[in-house]
Each structure stands twice: as structure tokens, then as C-alpha cells.
Amino acid sequence: MLMLGSSFFSDFSHCGDDGVYAKIKKATGLGFAPYIYHGLEYDLNKNISIEGGFILPLILVATIQFHF
């Protein structure tokens, strides 16, 4: 899983100022953080699937995917 970009909301303006993200950004000049994701995907039909899992350290993730 790869997430790029940033949020437009001011609530998230200081995300990444501390922790792993900031340390890697200082060392490499690039802002990214490696995360370990574990999840399961279930196909409801050929066009829709649901996925659930977690990113260590225990951030819950749930998605609905539409396939074309």
C-alpha cells in the first residue's frame, strides 16, 4: 500500500513533525515512513471487494474497492 500527498485540512498541518517520518525526512531529504500492513480482501462480486486490516502500530484500515 502506498499513500502519497498531503491533506488540505488545517487539522493535519503538523502531521509528520515528529517521529519516524521526521527522522527519515531529515536523513534522506524525502518525506516517507515505512509501515507494515496486514489485511484481508474479500470479493463480494467481480466489481466490488472489501478489505480490512491494520498498519503497525495498530492503525485500523477498512476499504471498499470498485473494479472496472
BELCOR-V812679 format. One record per residue. N is the residue number from 1. RES is the residue in one small letter. SS is DSSP state (h for helix, s for strand, l for the rest). PHI is phi in radians with two decimals (999 if undefined). D_LAST is the distance of its C-alpha to the last C-alpha in whole Angstrom. Layout:
n | res | ss | phi | d_last
N | RES | SS | PHI | D_LAST
N | RES | SS | PHI | D_LAST
//
This chain:
n | res | ss | phi | d_last
1 | m | l | 999 | 20
2 | l | l | -2.34 | 20
3 | m | l | -2.13 | 21
4 | l | l | -2.13 | 23
5 | g | l | 1.73 | 24
6 | s | l | -2.48 | 27
7 | s | l | -1.60 | 27
8 | f | l | -1.57 | 28
9 | f | l | -1.52 | 30
10 | s | h | -1.17 | 34
11 | d | h | -1.03 | 34
12 | f | h | -1.80 | 32
13 | s | l | -1.17 | 34
14 | h | l | -1.88 | 36
15 | c | l | -1.13 | 34
16 | g | l | 1.54 | 34
17 | d | l | -1.31 | 38
18 | d | l | -2.29 | 39
19 | g | h | 1.40 | 38
20 | v | h | -1.06 | 36
21 | y | h | -0.99 | 34
22 | a | h | -1.16 | 38
23 | k | h | -1.13 | 39
24 | i | h | -1.19 | 37
25 | k | h | -1.12 | 37
26 | k | h | -1.15 | 40
27 | a | h | -1.32 | 40
28 | t | h | -1.91 | 38
29 | g | l | 1.50 | 37
30 | l | l | -1.97 | 34
31 | g | l | -1.64 | 32
32 | f | l | -2.66 | 30
33 | a | l | -2.49 | 31
34 | p | l | -1.35 | 30
35 | y | l | -2.25 | 28
36 | i | l | -1.80 | 28
37 | y | s | -2.01 | 25
38 | h | s | -2.22 | 25
39 | g | s | -2.80 | 22
40 | l | s | -2.21 | 20
41 | e | s | -2.09 | 17
42 | y | s | -2.22 | 16
43 | d | s | -1.49 | 13
44 | l | l | -1.28 | 14
45 | n | l | -2.72 | 12
46 | k | l | -1.23 | 9
47 | n | l | -1.91 | 6
48 | i | s | -2.30 | 9
49 | s | s | -2.40 | 12
50 | i | s | -2.08 | 15
51 | e | s | -2.42 | 17
52 | g | s | -2.48 | 21
53 | g | s | -3.13 | 23
54 | f | s | -2.55 | 26
55 | i | s | -1.88 | 27
56 | l | l | -1.18 | 30
57 | p | l | -1.64 | 33
58 | l | l | 1.06 | 31
59 | i | s | -1.90 | 29
60 | l | s | -1.36 | 26
61 | v | s | -2.30 | 22
62 | a | s | -2.46 | 20
63 | t | s | -2.40 | 16
64 | i | s | -2.05 | 13
65 | q | s | -2.03 | 10
66 | f | s | -1.88 | 7
67 | h | l | -1.85 | 4
68 | f | l | -1.96 | 0
//
